[in-house]
């Protein structure tokens, strides 16, 4: 449990395990804090543009994405990236709640290669994801 009192639902933990082991077809999962718990909001199989479209412009969210890329030496690779989405236009209380609760979620998401914090669309792009994942390839 985080200092904010937010916990992570058991469904999130088991779902992440299936995601990490590729037992599901989802390419990304969006999480929301609801009633003091981190819960799954949606699963998606689409491309990057679809993933970004699920990040609301005025509300905070967490997300994980299985990102495929080519390493600097030409090998295909994929890594799981954690995204903390806290737009500047979201309420201060929500930003504080999400910032203070991310540790509770990242503790149970073992196997995440990199973490990205974004406050607007310019901070979450395919190039940013690729660069962040290449650091661990």
For each residue, the residues with C-beta under 8 A, 3 or more apart:
1: 5 6 7 104
2: 5 6 7 100 101 102 103 104
3: 100
4: 96 97 100 101 104
5: 1 2 36
6: 1 2 33 36 37 38 97 100 101 104
7: 1 2 36 37 38 104
8: 12 13 37 38 104 105 108
9: 12 13 37 38 39 40
10: 13 14
11: 14 15 39 40
12: 8 9 15 16 31 38 39 40 105 108
13: 8 9 10 16 17 108
14: 10 11 17 18
15: 11 12 18 19 24 29 40 43
16: 12 13 19 20 29 64 108 109
17: 13 14 20 21
18: 14 15 21 23 24
19: 15 16 22 23 24 26 29 64 66 80
20: 16 17 80 111
21: 17 18
22: 19 66
23: 18 19
24: 15 18 19 43
25: 45
26: 19 29 43 44 45
27: 44 45 46 51 65 66
28: 43 44 51 54 63 64 65 66
29: 15 16 19 26 40 42 43 44 63 64
30: 40 41 42 43 44 54 55 61 62 63
31: 12 38 39 40 41 61 62 63 64 105
32: 38 39 40 41 61 62
33: 6 36 37 38 39 60 97 98 101
34: 37 39
35:
36: 5 6 7 33
37: 6 7 8 9 33 34
38: 6 7 8 9 12 31 32 33 62 101 104 105
39: 9 11 12 31 32 33 34
40: 9 11 12 15 29 30 31 32 43
41: 30 31 32 54 61
42: 29 30 54
43: 15 24 26 28 29 30 40
44: 26 27 28 29 30 50 51 54
45: 25 26 27
46: 27 49 50 51
47: 50 51
48: 51 52 126 129
49: 46 52 53
50: 44 46 47 53 54
51: 27 28 44 46 47 48 54 55 63 65
52: 48 49 55 121 124
53: 49 50
54: 28 30 41 42 44 50 51 61 63
55: 30 51 52 61 63 83 85 118 124
56: 59 61 87
57: 87 89
58: 87 89 90
59: 56 87 90 94
60: 33 84 85 86 87 90 94 95 97 98
61: 30 31 32 41 54 55 56 85 98
62: 30 31 32 38 82 83 84 85 98 102 105
63: 28 29 30 31 51 54 55 82 83 85
64: 16 19 28 29 31 80 81 82 83 109 112
65: 27 28 51 80 81 83 129
66: 19 22 27 28 78 79 80
67: 78 79 80 81 129 130 133
68: 76 77 78
69: 76 77 78 79 129 130 133 134 137
70: 74 75 76 77
71: 74 75 76 77 134 137
72: 134 137
73:
74: 70 71
75: 70 71 137
76: 68 69 70 71
77: 68 69 70 71 133 137
78: 66 67 68 69 133
79: 66 67 69 113 114 133 136 137
80: 19 20 64 65 66 67 109 111 112 113
81: 64 65 67 112 113 114 115 116 129 132 133
82: 62 63 64 105 106 109 112 114 115 116
83: 55 62 63 64 65 115 116 117 118 124
84: 60 62 98 99 102 115 116 117 118
85: 55 60 61 62 63 118 124
86: 60 90 94 95 98 99 117 118 119
87: 56 57 58 59 60 90 119 120
88: 119 120
89: 57 58
90: 58 59 60 86 87 94 95
91: 94 95
92: 95 96
93: 96 97
94: 59 60 86 90 91 97 98
95: 60 86 90 91 92 98 99
96: 4 92 93 99 100
97: 4 6 33 60 93 94 100 101
98: 33 60 61 62 84 86 94 95 101 102
99: 84 86 95 96 102
100: 2 3 4 6 96 97 103
101: 2 4 6 33 38 97 98 104 105
102: 2 62 84 98 99 105 106
103: 2 100 106 107
104: 1 2 4 6 7 8 38 101 107 108
105: 8 12 31 38 62 82 101 102 108 109
106: 82 102 103 109 112 115
107: 103 104
108: 8 12 13 16 104 105
109: 16 64 80 82 105 106 112
110:
111: 20 80
112: 64 80 81 82 106 109 115
113: 79 80 81 133 136
114: 79 81 82 132 133 135 136
115: 81 82 83 84 106 112
116: 81 82 83 84 123 124 128 129 132
117: 83 84 86 123
118: 55 83 84 85 86 121 123 124
119: 86 87 88 123
120: 87 88 123
121: 52 118 124 125
122: 125
123: 116 117 118 119 120 128
124: 52 55 83 85 116 118 121 128 129
125: 121 122 128 129
126: 48 129 130
127: 130 131
128: 116 123 124 125 131 132
129: 48 65 67 69 81 116 124 125 126 132 133
130: 67 69 126 127 133 134
131: 127 128 134 135
132: 81 114 116 128 129 135
133: 67 69 77 78 79 81 113 114 129 130 136 137
134: 69 71 72 130 131 137
135: 114 131 132
136: 79 113 114 133
137: 69 71 72 75 77 79 133 134
